[in-house]
Amino acid sequence: MTRPRRLVSLIVAIQIAIPALLLALRGSDPRPSAFGWQMFTSGGGRYAATVVGQDGSTEAVDVDRLLLRPRVEVRLDDALVRYLCARPDAAAVTVSFDTDSTTAEC
């Protein structure tokens, strides 16, 4: 094997070994570590949202259509509340992520 091939092989091996090691060592921590391959994957918690209209009606929002592939380490609760409160008929908004919930008057 030539020297450049060995160098490339070493670099690729390091790029695979470090994230694999960090993934194996994270234990029960559900959050992906920064700079590992898992930070580019989606998964983890699920968002749910409801909008209460000015007339008191309640509408469930399909959050999956708004957030294509939400990442677990990026919390979008506040952004979703602001976005859904911008609707002209919204009086209140509730956004939930797993067990956490945020409710806001619009």
C-alpha positions, 0 to 999 in steps of 0.5 A: 500500500502506498503512503497516500493510500495509508493516510486516506485509510487512516483518516477514514478509520478515525472518522468512523471510529470516533463517532462510533466510540462516542455513540457507544459511550454515551450510555443512557443519555438520549441526546446526540453528542455534537460533531458525531454522525448521529447529530445529522439524524432525526428522531427522538421526541415528537412535537404536537400542537393545537391552536385555539381559535378566537371562537373557542374552537380547537384545531390540531396542527400537523407539525410533521408537515411544518417540521420535515425532520426535527432533530432532538437536540434542537428545540423549536417550541418557541419558534412554533408558538410564534409561527402558530400565533401569527395565524389571524384566527389564533387566540392561544397555542399549545406546543408539546414535545414529549412530556414538555408543554408550552402554552401561550396566549396570542 
